[in-house]
Amino acid sequence: NPSGVWGALVALNKGTVANCTNNADVNFSAYGENTEVGCLVGRTTGEVTDCVNNGNLLFNGSDVQANCSFGGVVGIMSGSKDQILVERCINNGDIIFENTSQSKNIYIGGVIGGTPQTAFKSSAPTNYGTIAGCENNGTVSLKWAVSASGSYCDVAGVAGYVEGSVLSCTNRGAVSIISPDSNAASSTRPAVAGVVAAVLYDLKGCVNEGSVHVEGCYAAGTQGNQGAMGTHQPCFAGVAGAVGTDAKYNTDVEGIIVGNTNKGVVETLAIQKTGGGTQYYVGGVIAYSYSPLEGCRNEGELKFAHASKTQRMGGVVGAAYKDITSCSNAGKLTFDAKAGETGRDKTGYAAYQNYIGGIVGMPMVSIKIKGCSNTGAIEFKNGWASAVLNYVGGINGSYSGGQTMEDCHNFAPITVTSSEGVCLCVGGVSGAFNGVMTGCSSDSDISVTTGTPAAGKEHEVGGLVGYTNADIYNCEVSGTLVNNVAGTYSGALLGGFGEANKQVDGCTINVAVSGAATAGSILGQFRKDSVFTLYYSNTVISPACSSLPLCGN
């Protein structure tokens, strides 16, 4: 049973470990606080290059402590900004942890557990160096039973928690975290991903080909605490869970996030016991990002089955604080709002909002989304009856602040079904949009079938945008729109409008609209009773919807 720094080959490396191989399994049943374990090297401040681990790293026990890191090759690295500390290393062994009691601040990676952890709310982060060109082929799994207050755990195929950079790394192994529904409501923030669970600085050229699976009961942590890094909310993703700093602390830190790809299935079945403050984030590539994204792509299917407060699910990124450029999604997105409800204590629980987008679930602040495309089908099902709105869009779910969107395109169907009166804003490009949209398009078959929504929160379904407060220029829509819910609204271009004077200019509308909803060729309804003007010009309305009034109501 290790404690402190432990490595099967080298405990503490201050020089160079190169071209070494481990074939032995490492088994243990207890560990002390601040334990760092690697199947080759426990801790490195020097270089570890071209090393291979073929042994399994196996833990099964209950005597566990806080702030511990475990890796198939290296437990933890601690260098400086300009150092590549772990390079071209490969893990082929399985990393299997089964904790039968509390686990606080545990960091697990197929190649490396990670780096030291900063408490962002009291300290500035440190760049501890880079992991480059590493591969994981083994299974990485944590079964996490928490009887009281848990804490942050970061689990991924290549690296757990990295206050540094991760470059050109690949995961092919299955990654999973499972906790029982009996977990305490205060069991907090896991980040789970194919390549790296949490990374502060650069993430470039990484690929995940393995599956990511999450199930159990989780809640939010404390913002800025040690190990929280990017966010204190649960994060599940194909490539990286949390990227960049916290939105509240050390906001001047920004990495370069370029050219990352997910090809694996990301599947979650997670609940939160009570209403609480938890927000779940999931992304095909990244769950939460405080750094700009460029050239990222998701090809894997996302199966997001959550019953919690608020969900943000994006084909590329769940929640984004910085610009998104030239990203694409080809994976199917399926969101099931009621999954897991049988395991939940529903005392005081109410339904909350969900944000589902082909590229981004929700921009958290005013950002630019440019040159993005979605070809992955989107399905939202089993929404709860409530007076809160849910948002579904081919590019983004909803907005915060004013967005700028340019040259973004959706080519995939959107389907919403529920037996209950869920309230919805659904659009071929955006569920809801505020700002300026230019040169965007949707060629999509949109279908909505639900119970009757709450009064004042009727569905707004649009070929381009569900609900808008935007100036819209040179956009095109085609396909079909079927809204089967009487007393709600459909617009071949826009479902609903109204918070300020706006204009539509140079658009082409070619959407066949049908169903029981009140419909218009440009607009389903003016939402507000106040006087706002929606000015349109140079807009072509095709025969597919020309028989409709310009505005449904």
Disulfide bonds with the S-S distance in Angstrom:
none
